Amino acid sequence: MCGRFYIEDETMREIERIAKRIDRQMAKSGEVHPSEPALVLRASQDSMVSEVLKWGYEAARKNTLLFNARSETVRQRPMFRYDYETRRCLIPADKFYEWKHIGEKRKEKYEFFAQGEVLYLAGIYHKAPEGDRFTILTREAEGCMAGIHQRMPLILHREDMERWLFSEAEARKLLDSHFADLRRRKSEDGGYQQMSLF
C-alpha cells in the first residue's frame, strides 16, 4: 500500500532535467496525500513529459478514492486495464510512508527511501472531464517492508523508466520488479499516531 509520499523541491528540479516538458504550476512539494495534485511523468508520443494530476481514481458508487491498484490484477480489472495498456506513468518521490499496527488503536510510522536515489513509483492515469487522475500500483511487500505492511508500491529503477512508459510488453515484465535498495527508518515526526488519509 502507498497512502502518502514525500517529494522535495530539489527532486522536482531533477525531474525538470529528465522531462522534455515540465508543468510545476500546481505540483505540490513536501508530503503528498491522496486527492492532492502531484507531479507525474508520462509518455507523449516519443517524449517523456511531466504533468500535475490528482492522486486517486474516483470510484463509482463508493464515494471514495482508489489511490492504489494491485499490480497482479491491473491487466484484468476493467477499471484499470485500458489505462494500464495506454496510460502508464511514474510518480517521483524521495520517500513514502507506511504505518505498522502495534496495538488496537496505535500505529508506528516508518519512512521508506533509497539512499541518494529518487524512487519512481509505477502508476497509471485516467482521463476524466473534471481532470486527469493517477493511482499507484502496489505489489506484495518484501525486504524491509515485510512485517510493516502486506503491500508496498511497485518501485522502478531510473533505467527502467522508458521501458515502463513506452512499451506495454516491457511494462508487463516490470510488474513483478524487485527493488533491493529500499531502506526504512522510524519516522521522526512522532512515530505513534493514527493514520488519517482523508
Disulfide bonds with the S-S distance in Angstrom:
none
